[in-house]
Amino acid sequence: MIVFLGSKLFGQTTLPVSNSSLEEIFRRKQLMSDTGKGDLSNFSFMVRPIELEKFTGSNRKLFINLLSVEHLEQFNPKVPLRYADGSMYPTRGWQGLYAIGAETRYQNFMLRLRPEYVWAFNQSFPTFPSDHYNIIWNYYYTWLNKIDQPERFNQEPIRKLFLGQSRLQYEYKNMAVGISTENLWWGPGRFNSLIMSNNAPGFLHYTFNSTKPIRTPVGSFEWQLVWGGKLKNSGILPDETNRTFNGRFVYRPKDSVHQRIFTGGIISWQPKWLKGLFIGTDLASIKYKKSGIPSATMGSVFARYILPEENAEMYIQYGRSDKMATAWNLLEDTIPRGYLAGARKLFRISSRTKKNPSFLQLGIEVTQLQVPNLSLIMQAKSWYTDNSVRHGFTHNGQVLGAAIGPGSNSQRLEFSWVKGTTKVGIEVERLVHNADFYYNYNMNSGSKDFNRQWVDLSSSFVWSFSFKQWLFFGQVSFIRSINYNWKSLIPQPVTPENYFSDGWDLMNVHRRIGFVYDWSKVLERVKKNKRNNLK
């Protein structure tokens, strides 16, 4: 139901960090200078969610508005596929998400309730093999003891309700302070982010942020400060907790008493003298509340350069997984660093006079989280893990940043045809799982079996299109997992004759389909009918 109390319809468009292709559509429109009534040129798309349109009419009356409906279903027939999907889980079988909500405003106060309901069959699938030698399990637990990232989320079907993209805030000019459970995305990446993405569900936090770029004599700024964030543990024990090596248990219990608290922030600056350039930095810190244990800290610096005249963008993010990233500590030797870099170019293939042109889109993104040297591999100082806060940078059992996870690397290439909100294309990716663990156990166990990296090769058909107030989107991915879970099928001992034999390979076909239903056109008709009735 919608309630109008006042002479004007109060409207605001918020672009949430979600599973739909809405963010991608608006970011692409920025490159094509196709912004409709709104101006996207000053938005960095590095501090998200984004409020695209501010209310300019009278705000002294109560206004209630229904938000868009979102539904997403995905299916993994053999093994889970981990990627940034918010409240959803990496599970096998069918899984679905439903989101609906409403927003109300009175004067400078805004309350948005948009809960998300998730269900999943959560079928069993092969996990880290029990027949791996004890010494391999020992090095595997070197990582599991420093992060809360279960392979499987219990053994029962999942039914869970999240507060989702909900927020209560007080707005003043172009700033707001409030409390929220929204997903956040910090940094320029399209598919990954080093510090904060929507890979995990949103967590409860306080926020002080800009609601649109704030102009100053030196350029415009966007920022967000988050504190009091309540991170939840998965509560799920890893496999084989009773396994021993050299007379001791490889599993070390984590702190289950103290609450983990998240504090962090991001700032982005668009210099006045360099149009299209955005630079910034972010920082995240997690600690066990009232425990006396040192905090875990990580941070990055980043930049994004857009060229609307060329319909192109370039971006990079470079960070440290052990402290804040600054100009004077990023180039130090033997630091646990990671980086992300990408570019995209749209080639116009229709007449320049055409109002709704079509483009060929070519994009690439590379993410490198593997530590850069032997010393760090031996210390197991991977991204999202920590020696003190041993649940790591996770919430609800999933990492807060890049979906590829600790020690992993990804190269992603995209080629598609786009026109307006329509997109049809192919994405290919090579994902190397936790190379830090792989090289650590190979060097320390004496196996020297450097032919068993776990690599996923995927090819995806992706599409999206709109029809009236509907936005439909979907994906079909063919994924070949080579040496799944670093499993070798070679008989022992390894010899030159069998060294290059096939490992444990799996083929998985991931499918997902979803829609967003926008109430705005329906509400416009309601408003029009009301006016006609009043006449």
Helices and strands as residue ranges (DSSP letters): E 3-4, E 13-15, H 22-31, E 47-48, E 50-53, E 63-66, E 69-76, E 93-99, E 102-106, E 109-113, E 116-120, H 134-144, E 158-162, E 167-172, E 175-180, E 185-186, E 204-210, E 214-216, E 219-231, E 244-245, E 248-249, E 260-271, E 277-288, E 296-307, E 312-320, E 337-348, E 358-368, H 374-379, E 394-395, E 398-399, E 409-419, E 422-432, H 435-445, E 455-467, E 470-482, G 484-486, E 506-517, H 520-534
